[in-house]
């Protein structure tokens, strides 16, 4: 019995090179995926609950927020006394409060939509 051995041909070399390139490509993809996952894990470790973050922000800026709360309480007490003393003005006061509230709400909605479009990269300035 004789063994037949085939000598490597040009076609076999091409297949070996393609297999080597494919193997190298798979290794590179695996390494890039591992690097990406590592970065994602690194950045998501610092993510906390939104409620906890808001509480922390409020605590950090409490010196700025406290005067507004005092102002709200004083304003509320004054309005209560005015309404108690002049019941006829109650509707006018409530109408003005509602109108101001709606203006603030509209401005806040515009600001949020502007911020969102800036974050998404779809905001275009009127000057361009």
C-alpha positions in Angstrom: 0.0 0.0 0.0 1.3 3.3 -0.9 0.4 6.6 0.6 -0.4 9.4 -1.6 0.7 12.7 -0.4 -0.4 15.8 -2.1 2.0 18.7 -2.3 0.6 22.0 -1.3 -0.7 24.0 -4.2 -1.4 27.6 -4.7 -5.1 27.0 -4.0 -4.3 25.4 -0.6 -2.1 28.4 0.3 -4.9 30.7 -0.5 -7.3 28.8 1.7 -4.7 28.8 4.6 -4.2 32.5 4.2 -8.0 33.1 4.1 -8.4 30.9 7.2 -5.6 32.8 9.0 -7.1 36.1 8.1 -10.6 35.0 9.2 -9.1 33.7 12.5 -7.2 37.0 13.0 -10.4 38.9 12.3 -12.4 36.9 14.8 -9.7 37.5 17.4 -9.8 41.2 16.7 -13.5 41.3 16.9 -13.5 39.3 20.2 -10.9 41.7 21.7 -12.8 44.8 20.6 -16.0 43.3 22.1 -14.3 42.6 25.3 -12.8 46.1 25.4 -16.3 47.6 24.7 -17.9 45.5 27.4 -15.2 46.6 29.9 -15.8 50.2 29.1 -19.5 49.8 29.4 -19.1 48.1 32.8 -16.8 50.8 33.9 -19.2 53.6 33.1 -22.3 51.9 34.3 -20.8 51.2 37.7 -21.2 54.9 38.6 -24.9 55.0 37.6 -27.2 55.5 40.5 -30.9 55.7 41.0 -32.4 58.9 39.6 -34.4 59.6 42.8 -31.2 59.3 44.9 -29.4 61.6 42.5 -32.1 64.2 42.8 -32.1 64.0 46.6 -28.3 64.4 46.5 -28.6 67.4 44.2 -31.2 69.0 46.5 -28.9 68.4 49.5 -25.9 69.9 47.7 -27.9 73.0 46.6 -30.0 73.4 49.8 -28.5 76.8 50.5 -29.8 78.0 47.2 -33.2 76.2 47.5 -34.0 77.3 51.1 -34.7 80.9 50.3 -37.2 79.9 47.5 -39.1 77.7 50.0 -39.2 80.5 52.5 -40.4 82.9 49.8 -43.1 80.4 48.7 -44.3 79.9 52.3 -44.4 83.7 52.9 -46.2 84.3 49.6 -48.7 81.6 50.4 -49.3 83.0 53.9 -49.8 86.5 52.5 -52.2 85.3 49.8 -54.2 83.3 52.4 -54.5 86.4 54.5 -55.6 88.6 51.5 -58.1 86.0 50.4 -59.4 85.7 54.0 -59.7 89.5 54.3 -61.1 90.1 50.8 -63.0 87.0 49.5 -64.0 88.9 46.3 -60.4 88.9 45.2 -60.0 85.1 45.5 -61.0 84.4 41.9 -58.7 87.1 40.4 -55.8 85.9 42.5 -56.4 82.3 41.5 -56.7 83.2 37.8 -53.4 85.1 37.9 -51.7 82.3 39.7 -52.9 79.8 37.1 -51.9 82.1 34.2 -48.4 82.5 35.7 -48.2 78.7 36.3 -49.1 78.0 32.7 -46.5 80.5 31.4 -43.8 78.8 33.5 -44.9 75.4 32.4 -44.8 76.4 28.7 -41.3 77.9 29.1 -40.1 74.7 30.9 -41.5 72.5 28.1 -39.7 74.6 25.5 -36.5 74.4 27.4 -36.8 70.6 27.8 -37.5 70.2 24.0 -34.5 72.4 23.2 -32.3 70.4 25.5 -33.5 67.2 24.1 -32.9 68.3 20.5 -29.4 69.5 21.5 -28.6 66.2 23.1 -29.9 64.3 20.0 -27.9 66.6 17.7 -31.0 67.7 15.8 -31.0 71.3 17.0 -30.2 73.9 14.4 -29.6 77.4 15.5 -31.5 80.1 13.6 -28.2 81.9 12.8 -26.9 79.1 10.5 
